[in-house]
Amino acid sequence: STVFVMASNSDLHVQESKRQRLKLYNQRSQINFNVKGLYGPKAGLVEDKSFDSASVEDPSCEHHLYWNQPPEYVLLMKKFHDDEVTEKFKEMARWLVEERKVQVVCEPNILEEPLINQESFKDIKDQLLYWNNDNKSETLESIDLIVCVGGDGTLLYTSGLFQESMPPIMSFHMGSLGFLTPFQLDTYKTDINRVFNGHPSLTLRHRLSCEIRSHHQLKHPLSQEVCEMDPNRDEPITPMTYKPVRTTKFETKLVLPNDVLKAKVLVMNEVVVDRGPSPYLTNLEFYCNGRLMTSVQGDGIIIASPTGSTAYSLAAGSSMVHPSVPCMLVTPICPHSLSFRSIVVPSGVEITIRVGANSRSTAWVGFDGRNRQEIYQGDSVVVSTSLYPVPAINNTGHVTDWFDSLGECLQWNVRKQQKSC
């Protein structure tokens, strides 16, 4: 005979709790985010010993920052060419140097602004550190903490400076939208002291690793430079040295070998492949883990991170996803189909967008709204989740900050309350 034993509610609760806490990512998503040096030379994450060492921590749990040593080098970033922001920048720089006794690093372009060169700020300006082309990598690797003053665009720009590991960043709202900037400037002294002295919570905002690859021997016009990319410049730099080939009496072109890596960049929000100035629909092939899933006929397609789900992807009709959810969003732009809807895929997959060999025109690709490049028939954009997230410091908590931003910036579900009977 078989004996059935009913589990108590408490046992079921314990089992469910354990199951939730020991969830695994997709096999390719099993990333250890507590690697030494991943968040700068002096920062790390507080480990939760209750998690099994063989599993990956549930990304929805709270991460907390701790300091191995007191922060010494602070990168102070600001919105360019904004006098109001510049005045706050000067105030914060003086306080950090004189009160907190830290080394303040800033971008060299900031030192050229007129307000920075005022005589009243000369004593602090002379103490600011900055980088040049020779020591940029070494300087950025020494940063312990980033303080960002501006809007969401300033944060995206700062993220682009760090194409691998990135130190913790706290963002103060002084832009137009401020969805990613939870701190207010009125209390910057209290907030920075709290970060220096305590264990603030972090949101690990996953970034996307993007590559442009030429998969066929195609002839590219010399007027369109094939080059490596600087994530913070809109124009191509460092042209690759391939031998020009004269194809006709009046035309010289550049022949690329198979599978050439034309560009590689990390993005925080999204990568967009669209038709550019062409009047034709794009004809793009959508692959997931090397398997052709569908074709894209429309204005283009957006591959967004969870952080980017509230940016261009949202405007194109996709849903909003909390930044701690490990996934990528695939959103068509004006598809010529009534059934092509936005989808969410696991963070561990590799997405490839390929310009069809029979496409009537080329396509264009952009990364966080910058570095737009033309790609040709046969070229591919390969997107995967990066190993290097952006450790964004929260004001109150990773859930509370996100819902506050939805309400304040997007007016999410704002309506008059129904009257009672």
C-alpha positions as CSV (number, residue, x, y, z in Angstrom):
1,S,0.0,0.0,0.0
2,T,1.1,3.6,-0.6
3,V,1.2,6.1,2.2
4,F,0.6,9.7,1.3
5,V,2.1,12.3,3.6
6,M,0.7,15.8,3.4
7,A,3.3,18.6,3.7
8,S,2.5,21.3,6.1
9,N,2.1,24.9,4.9
10,S,5.3,25.9,6.7
11,D,7.2,23.1,4.8
12,L,5.8,24.2,1.5
13,H,6.7,27.8,2.3
14,V,10.3,26.7,3.1
15,Q,10.6,24.6,-0.1
16,E,9.2,27.4,-2.2
17,S,11.5,30.0,-0.6
18,K,14.5,27.7,-1.1
19,R,13.6,27.1,-4.8
20,Q,13.3,30.9,-5.4
21,R,16.6,31.6,-3.7
22,L,18.5,28.9,-5.7
23,K,17.2,29.8,-9.1
24,L,19.7,29.4,-11.9
25,Y,20.2,31.6,-14.9
26,N,20.4,30.2,-18.3
27,Q,23.7,28.2,-18.6
28,R,25.4,31.1,-20.4
29,S,24.1,33.6,-17.8
30,Q,25.9,32.0,-14.9
31,I,28.0,35.1,-14.1
32,N,29.7,35.8,-10.8
33,F,29.2,39.5,-10.2
34,N,31.3,39.4,-7.0
35,V,34.7,39.2,-8.8
36,K,37.5,41.2,-7.2
37,G,38.2,44.4,-9.2
38,L,34.9,44.3,-11.1
39,Y,33.7,47.6,-9.5
40,G,37.0,49.5,-9.2
41,P,40.1,48.9,-7.0
42,K,38.4,49.5,-3.6
43,A,34.8,48.4,-4.0
44,G,33.0,45.1,-3.8
45,L,29.6,43.5,-3.1
46,V,28.4,42.2,0.3
47,E,28.1,38.4,0.0
48,D,25.0,36.6,1.2
49,K,26.3,33.4,2.7
50,S,22.8,31.8,2.7
51,F,23.1,31.2,-1.1
52,D,24.5,27.9,-2.3
53,S,27.9,28.4,-3.9
54,A,27.0,26.2,-6.9
55,S,24.1,28.5,-7.9
56,V,23.9,32.1,-9.2
57,E,22.3,34.6,-6.9
58,D,18.8,35.7,-7.8
59,P,19.3,39.1,-9.5
60,S,16.1,40.5,-7.9
61,C,17.8,40.4,-4.5
62,E,19.4,43.5,-3.0
63,H,23.1,44.0,-3.5
64,H,25.1,46.2,-1.1
65,L,28.4,48.0,-1.6
66,Y,31.3,47.7,0.8
67,W,34.7,49.4,0.7
68,N,37.9,47.4,1.2
69,Q,39.6,50.8,1.7
70,P,38.3,54.3,1.9
71,P,37.6,55.8,-1.6
72,E,40.5,58.0,-2.8
73,Y,39.8,58.8,-6.4
74,V,36.4,60.2,-7.4
75,L,35.5,60.8,-11.0
76,L,33.2,63.9,-11.1
77,M,31.2,64.0,-14.3
78,K,28.8,66.7,-15.4
79,K,26.5,67.7,-18.3
80,F,28.4,69.7,-20.9
81,H,27.8,73.4,-21.6
82,D,25.2,74.0,-18.9
83,D,26.0,77.0,-16.6
84,E,23.7,75.9,-13.8
85,V,25.2,72.4,-13.7
86,T,28.7,73.8,-13.9
87,E,28.1,76.0,-10.8
88,K,27.0,72.8,-8.9
89,F,30.0,71.0,-10.3
90,K,32.3,73.6,-8.8
91,E,30.5,73.5,-5.5
92,M,30.7,69.7,-5.3
93,A,34.4,69.7,-6.4
94,R,35.4,72.2,-3.7
95,W,33.5,70.2,-1.0
96,L,35.1,66.9,-2.1
97,V,38.6,68.3,-2.1
98,E,38.4,70.4,1.0
99,E,36.0,68.4,3.2
100,R,36.3,64.8,2.0
101,K,40.0,65.1,1.2
102,V,39.8,63.0,-2.0
103,Q,41.4,63.3,-5.4
104,V,38.8,64.6,-7.8
105,V,39.2,63.4,-11.4
106,C,37.4,65.1,-14.3
107,E,37.2,64.9,-18.0
108,P,39.7,67.2,-19.8
109,N,37.0,69.0,-21.9
110,I,35.4,70.3,-18.7
111,L,38.5,72.4,-17.9
112,E,38.0,74.4,-21.1
113,E,34.6,75.8,-20.0
114,P,34.7,79.6,-19.1
115,L,33.0,79.1,-15.6
116,I,35.7,76.5,-14.7
117,N,38.4,79.0,-15.5
118,Q,37.1,81.8,-13.2
119,E,39.7,83.1,-10.8
120,S,37.6,82.2,-7.8
121,F,37.8,78.5,-8.7
122,K,41.5,78.5,-9.7
123,D,42.7,77.0,-6.3
124,I,40.5,74.0,-6.8
125,K,41.0,73.7,-10.5
126,D,44.8,73.4,-10.0
127,Q,44.1,70.3,-7.8
128,L,41.8,68.5,-10.2
129,L,43.2,65.5,-12.1
130,Y,42.4,64.6,-15.7
131,W,43.6,62.3,-18.4
132,N,45.1,62.5,-21.8
133,N,45.5,60.1,-24.7
134,D,48.5,58.5,-23.1
135,N,47.2,57.8,-19.6
136,K,43.4,57.5,-20.1
137,S,43.2,53.8,-19.4
138,E,45.4,54.0,-16.3
139,T,43.5,57.0,-14.9
140,L,40.1,55.3,-15.3
141,E,41.3,52.1,-13.8
142,S,42.2,54.0,-10.6
143,I,38.7,55.4,-10.1
144,D,37.0,54.3,-6.9
145,L,33.6,56.1,-7.2
146,I,31.8,58.1,-9.9
147,V,29.6,61.1,-9.1
148,C,27.5,62.1,-12.0
149,V,25.7,65.5,-12.2
150,G,23.2,65.9,-15.1
151,G,20.6,63.7,-16.8
152,D,20.2,60.3,-18.2
153,G,22.4,61.2,-21.2
154,T,25.3,62.1,-18.9
155,L,25.0,58.7,-17.2
156,L,25.0,56.9,-20.6
157,Y,28.0,59.0,-21.7
158,T,29.9,58.1,-18.5
159,S,29.1,54.4,-19.0
160,G,30.6,54.5,-22.4
161,L,34.0,55.6,-20.9
162,F,34.2,52.2,-19.2
163,Q,34.2,49.5,-21.8
164,E,35.0,46.8,-19.2
165,S,34.7,46.9,-15.4
166,M,33.1,50.0,-14.0
167,P,33.3,51.5,-10.4
168,P,30.1,52.3,-8.5
169,I,28.2,55.4,-9.8
170,M,25.8,57.7,-8.0
171,S,23.8,60.0,-10.3
172,F,22.3,63.4,-9.3
173,H,19.4,64.7,-11.2
174,M,19.9,67.9,-13.1
175,G,18.7,67.0,-16.5
176,S,15.4,67.0,-18.4
177,L,14.0,63.5,-17.5
178,G,16.2,62.0,-14.8
179,F,14.8,58.4,-15.0
180,L,18.3,57.0,-14.1
181,T,19.3,59.7,-11.6
182,P,17.7,59.1,-8.2
183,F,19.6,61.5,-6.1
184,Q,18.7,65.2,-5.5
185,L,21.4,67.9,-5.4
186,D,19.9,69.6,-2.4
187,T,21.2,66.7,-0.2
188,Y,24.4,65.8,-2.0
189,K,26.6,66.1,1.1
190,T,24.5,63.8,3.1
191,D,24.1,61.3,0.3
192,I,27.8,61.2,-0.6
193,N,28.8,60.8,3.1
194,R,26.3,57.9,3.4
195,V,28.0,56.2,0.4
196,F,31.4,56.8,1.8
197,N,30.6,55.6,5.3
198,G,27.9,52.9,4.9
199,H,26.8,50.0,2.7
200,P,24.4,51.5,0.1
201,S,22.3,49.3,-2.0
202,L,23.2,48.8,-5.7
203,T,21.3,48.0,-8.9
204,L,23.5,46.0,-11.3
205,R,22.3,47.4,-14.6
206,H,23.2,44.9,-17.3
207,R,24.9,46.2,-20.4
208,L,24.9,44.8,-23.9
209,S,28.0,43.7,-25.8
210,C,27.6,44.6,-29.4
211,E,29.8,43.6,-32.4
212,I,29.5,44.6,-36.1
213,R,30.8,41.8,-38.3
214,S,31.3,41.5,-42.0
215,H,30.4,37.9,-42.9
216,H,31.0,38.0,-46.6
217,Q,33.5,39.4,-49.1
218,L,31.6,42.6,-49.9
219,K,32.9,45.6,-51.7
220,H,32.6,48.7,-49.5
221,P,33.0,52.3,-50.9
222,L,36.1,54.0,-49.6
223,S,34.0,57.0,-48.8
224,Q,32.4,54.9,-46.0
225,E,35.3,54.3,-43.5
226,V,35.4,50.9,-42.0
227,C,36.9,51.5,-38.6
228,E,37.1,50.8,-34.9
229,M,34.8,52.9,-32.8
230,D,35.2,55.3,-29.8
231,P,32.0,54.8,-27.7
232,N,31.9,58.5,-27.0
233,R,32.4,60.0,-30.4
234,D,29.9,60.2,-33.3
235,E,32.5,60.1,-36.1
236,P,34.7,57.1,-37.1
237,I,38.3,57.0,-35.9
238,T,41.3,54.7,-36.4
239,P,40.6,53.4,-40.0
240,M,41.6,49.8,-40.5
241,T,44.3,49.2,-43.1
242,Y,42.8,47.1,-45.9
243,K,44.1,47.2,-49.4
244,P,42.0,49.3,-51.8
245,V,41.0,47.5,-55.0
246,R,40.2,49.3,-58.2
247,T,37.1,47.6,-59.6
248,T,36.5,49.9,-62.6
249,K,38.2,52.8,-64.3
250,F,36.3,55.3,-62.2
251,E,35.7,53.4,-58.9
252,T,38.0,52.3,-56.1
253,K,36.5,50.1,-53.4
254,L,37.7,48.3,-50.2
255,V,37.4,44.5,-50.1
256,L,37.0,43.0,-46.7
257,P,37.9,39.4,-45.9
258,N,35.3,37.1,-44.3
259,D,34.1,37.6,-40.7
260,V,35.9,40.9,-40.0
261,L,35.2,42.5,-36.7
262,K,34.4,46.1,-37.7
263,A,33.4,47.4,-34.3
264,K,32.8,46.4,-30.7
265,V,31.1,48.5,-28.0
266,L,29.2,48.1,-24.8
267,V,25.8,49.9,-24.5
268,M,23.7,50.6,-21.5
269,N,20.3,51.2,-23.2
270,E,19.9,49.7,-26.7
271,V,21.4,49.0,-30.1
272,V,19.2,50.0,-33.0
273,V,19.3,48.7,-36.5
274,D,17.2,50.8,-38.9
275,R,16.8,51.8,-42.5
276,G,18.6,55.2,-42.1
277,P,17.9,57.6,-44.9
278,S,16.7,54.9,-47.3
279,P,13.0,55.1,-48.4
280,Y,12.8,51.3,-48.5
281,L,11.8,48.9,-45.7
282,T,14.7,47.2,-44.0
283,N,15.1,43.5,-44.8
284,L,16.8,42.1,-41.7
285,E,17.2,38.5,-40.6
286,F,16.8,37.8,-36.9
287,Y,18.8,34.9,-35.4
288,C,18.8,33.6,-31.8
289,N,21.8,31.4,-30.8
290,G,22.6,31.0,-34.5
291,R,19.1,29.9,-35.6
292,L,17.1,32.0,-38.0
293,M,13.8,32.9,-36.2
294,T,12.2,35.5,-38.5
295,S,12.8,38.3,-40.8
296,V,12.2,42.0,-40.0
297,Q,10.5,44.1,-42.6
298,G,9.8,47.6,-41.4
299,D,11.7,50.6,-40.2
300,G,14.1,48.5,-38.1
301,I,14.5,46.7,-34.8
302,I,15.6,47.6,-31.2
303,I,17.6,45.2,-29.0
304,A,17.3,46.8,-25.5
305,S,18.7,46.0,-22.0
306,P,16.2,46.1,-19.1
307,T,17.5,49.6,-18.3
308,G,16.8,50.6,-21.9
309,S,13.2,49.2,-21.7
310,T,12.1,52.7,-20.6
311,A,13.8,54.5,-23.4
312,Y,13.4,54.1,-27.2
313,S,12.0,50.5,-26.7
314,L,9.1,51.9,-24.7
315,A,8.4,54.6,-27.3
316,A,8.2,51.8,-29.9
317,G,5.5,49.9,-27.9
318,S,7.5,47.5,-25.7
319,S,6.9,46.9,-22.0
320,M,8.9,48.2,-19.1
321,V,11.2,45.8,-17.3
322,H,12.9,46.2,-14.0
323,P,16.7,46.6,-14.5
324,S,17.4,43.6,-12.2
325,V,15.6,41.2,-14.5
326,P,18.2,39.3,-16.6
327,C,16.8,39.6,-20.1
328,M,16.9,41.4,-23.5
329,L,14.0,43.0,-25.2
330,V,13.5,42.7,-28.9
331,T,11.2,45.4,-30.3
332,P,10.4,46.1,-34.0
333,I,10.1,49.6,-35.2
334,C,7.0,50.2,-37.3
335,P,6.9,46.6,-38.7
336,H,4.9,46.0,-41.8
337,S,3.0,43.2,-40.0
338,L,0.0,43.2,-37.7
339,S,1.4,40.3,-35.6
340,F,5.1,41.3,-35.0
341,R,5.1,42.1,-31.3
342,S,7.8,42.9,-28.9
343,I,9.3,39.9,-27.1
344,V,11.6,39.3,-24.0
345,V,14.4,36.7,-24.3
346,P,16.8,35.4,-21.6
347,S,20.0,37.3,-21.0
348,G,22.1,34.2,-21.9
349,V,21.2,34.1,-25.6
350,E,23.1,35.6,-28.4
351,I,21.1,37.7,-30.9
352,T,22.3,38.3,-34.4
353,I,20.7,40.9,-36.8
354,R,21.9,40.4,-40.3
355,V,21.2,42.6,-43.4
356,G,19.7,40.3,-45.9
357,A,21.8,39.5,-49.0
358,N,18.8,40.4,-51.2
359,S,18.0,43.6,-49.3
360,R,17.2,46.5,-51.5
361,S,19.3,48.9,-49.4
362,T,21.9,49.0,-46.6
363,A,21.0,49.6,-43.0
364,W,22.3,51.7,-40.2
365,V,23.2,50.8,-36.6
366,G,23.4,53.1,-33.6
367,F,24.5,52.4,-30.0
368,D,22.8,54.4,-27.2
369,G,22.0,57.0,-29.9
370,R,25.6,57.5,-30.8
371,N,28.2,56.1,-33.3
372,R,25.7,55.5,-36.1
373,Q,27.4,53.4,-38.8
374,E,26.2,52.1,-42.1
375,I,26.2,48.3,-42.5
376,Y,25.9,46.5,-45.8
377,Q,24.2,43.4,-47.2
378,G,25.7,40.4,-45.4
379,D,26.9,42.4,-42.4
380,S,25.7,41.4,-39.0
381,V,25.2,43.0,-35.6
382,V,25.8,40.4,-32.8
383,V,24.3,41.3,-29.3
384,S,24.8,39.5,-26.0
385,T,24.7,40.4,-22.3
386,S,28.0,41.8,-21.2
387,L,29.9,40.5,-18.2
388,Y,30.4,44.1,-17.0
389,P,27.3,45.7,-15.5
390,V,26.9,49.3,-14.3
391,P,26.8,49.2,-10.5
392,A,24.3,52.1,-9.9
393,I,23.9,53.2,-6.3
394,N,20.3,53.4,-5.2
395,N,18.8,56.3,-3.2
396,T,16.3,54.2,-1.2
397,G,16.2,50.8,-2.8
398,H,16.3,49.1,-6.2
399,V,12.5,48.6,-6.3
400,T,11.5,51.8,-4.7
401,D,13.7,54.0,-6.9
402,W,12.4,52.3,-10.0
403,F,8.7,52.8,-9.2
404,D,9.4,56.4,-8.0
405,S,10.9,57.0,-11.5
406,L,7.9,55.5,-13.2
407,G,5.6,57.8,-11.4
408,E,7.6,61.0,-11.5
409,C,9.1,60.8,-15.0
410,L,6.5,58.8,-16.9
411,Q,3.4,59.5,-14.9
412,W,2.7,55.8,-14.8
413,N,-1.0,55.0,-14.1
414,V,-1.9,58.6,-13.1
415,R,-5.6,59.1,-13.1
416,K,-8.3,60.6,-10.9
417,Q,-9.5,58.2,-8.2
418,Q,-13.0,56.8,-8.6
419,K,-15.5,58.3,-6.1
420,S,-17.0,56.0,-3.5
421,C,-20.7,55.3,-3.7
